[in-house]
């Protein structure tokens, strides 16, 4: 099956688990990226509350309390409900049904070999993760992605394996169920709708690929299909499969959209994470933020003010790399190594920069907090749009699997 995606599926899907306050790591690692993506693609951003249950099933109240606070943080950070559809996963029951249907064709070994399965069990030893839900959560992710025929999934390098699993599931599904009755006749009819010139070119490229393995011809043919305006989505799906000598592409294979690794360190120099208790929450009070940064550890060699230090050995320097311009960084390098500035002096520009970045977000968050009905209406609207798309996909899937009995 093709790894390319028709123009109709230039969609992005991404979600976040509601398991506590969002912090600067979430902002720099995810939300800033979402704000950029929504300008270029059709985006679906969702609250992954079912995913949160895989690890927090014993304390689900944190999921409920975190959901609305997280949505407020999204909106405050610049996620625009006019450009992207925001919804709650559990409000779209079709996700669960597609997950169930896909589980019927997914080999157990595919789930057991996902790197994060054993990795998370090792990291979260205090939790009992020997559950069916935790084993199957990568397939639930696949259902999330395939439900909206998302062509692009923004992930970090450690999550690429999840997108690869989704591609394998889609490929297997299309192989098993894309052999619709009269497929070739329908494909040939679709080619004629492209017009004589395009039809001739498509057939020539298809022959070059199928007879000679010409990968360049495959790419040109895929681009030709993606540009067609006068054939239906169903016809495009058929022709993508026909091009490669297979069946109809019912579930397009998504691509991983690698995001830049977040450069946001924690207060102790490790990755910013709630589990390390080293975060600055997006809605921490200014005085709390100032106190947290002032208490940050520094180069152990600087016991006294007159002791020289090495910025690279100090967690505060990592914050300067995120927030300070070249002039401030040069001032820090020189002042630290010569003991010309104290550690509190060094931390002040970071404090000022963090407060400056968060103030407009906190102001907007306060506005949304005071309008809970508005926030709920945004999600309600997003739920409706997402469910319309989900129902359409699920009907296709059920029809292909002969499960649409009524």
C-alpha positions, 0 to 999 in steps of 0.5 A, a space after each residue: 500500500 502507498 505511504 502517500 496520502 491523497 490531498 483530501 487527507 492532508 489532515 493532522 491529528 494529535 492528542 494530549 492526556 489529561 493527567 495534571 497541570 500543563 507546564 512549559 515543557 508541554 508548551 514548548 514541546 507540543 502547543 507551539 507546534 499545534 499553533 503553527 500546524 493549524 495555519 497549514 493543515 486541517 487539524 484535529 486536537 483531542 483530549 485523550 482521556 481514554 489513554 489517560 485511563 490506561 495508567 490512571 485507572 485507579 484515580 480517574 478523578 484527576 482525568 476529569 478535573 484536568 480535562 477542562 483546565 487543559 482545554 483552557 490552556 490550549 486556548 490560552 496558548 493560541 490553539 484556535 477553535 476556528 482553525 482546528 477541531 477540539 474534542 474529547 476522545 470519550 465523547 466519540 464512541 466510534 473510537 472504541 468501536 474502530 479500536 475493537 474492529 481493528 483488534 480483530 486483525 492485529 497480531 498480538 506480537 505487533 503490540 508486544 514489540 512496541 518499544 514504549 510498552 516495556 519501557 513504560 512498564 519499567 519507568 512506572 513500576 509503582 503502577 500495575 500496568 499488566 492490563 489489557 488496556 495498557 497493552 492495547 493503547 498503541 492500537 487505540 492510538 491507531 484507531 484515533 489516527 485512522 478514524 480521521 484518515 489523518 495523513 500526518 501525525 506530529 510525534 517525537 522520535 520516541 513515538 515514531 514506532 506508534 505511527 509505524 504500527 498504524 501504517 501496518 494496521 492500515 496496510 493489513 486492513 486494506 489488504 484484507 478488505 479492500 478487495 471490493 466486488 467489481 474493483 477493477 471495473 470501478 477503477 477503470 471507470 474512475 480513470 476515464 473520469 480523469 480526462 483523456 490526457 490524465 488517464 493516458 498519463 496515469 496508465 503509462 505511469 502505472 505500467 512503468 511501476 508495475 512492470 519495471 518497478 519504477 519508483 519515480 513513476 509511482 511518485 508522479 502517479 500519486 501526485 497526479 491522483 492527489 491533484 484530481 478535482 473531478 473524481 470522488 474520494 472513493 475513486 481516489 482510494 480505489 486508484 491509489 490501490 489500483 496503482 500498486 496492484 492491490 485493492 482499495 485504500 480504505 484507510 490511508 497510511 499516515 506519515 510521522 511528522 517529526 517535531 523538534 525535540 523540546 529544549 525546555 529543561 526542568 528546574 533540575 536540568 532533567 527533562 521537565 516532567 511532573 514525575 520529576 517534580 521539576 516543572 513550571 506550570 503554565 498558570 503558576 503565580 508569578 511569585 511562585 515562578 520567581 521562587 522556583 527559579 531562584 531555588 534552582 541548583 547551580 554549578 556546585 563549584 560556586 560555593 561562594 560569590 567569589 568562586 568562578 563557575 562553568 555555565 555548562 554545568 548549571 541548569 540555569 544555563 539551559 534556561 538561558 539557551 531557551 529564553 536569552 538572546 546572544 548578548 545576555 548569554 555572553 554576559 552570563 558566560 563571562 560573568 559566571 567564569 570570572 565570578 563577576 556576577 552572582 547566581 541570583 543575578 544570573 537567574 533574574 533575566 530568566 525570571 523576567 523572560 518566563 514571566 513575560 512569556 506566560 503573562 498573556 497566556 495567563 491573562 487569556 486563561 483567566 478570561 476562559 476560566 470566567 466563561 466555562 460555558 464558552 469553553 464547553 460550547 467550543 468542545 461541544 462544537 468540536 465533538 460534533 464535527 469530529 463525530 461526523 467525520 468518525 461516523 463516515 469512516 466507521 461506516 466505510 470500515 463496517 461495510 468493508 468488513 460486512 458488519 453493516 447488517 442493518 
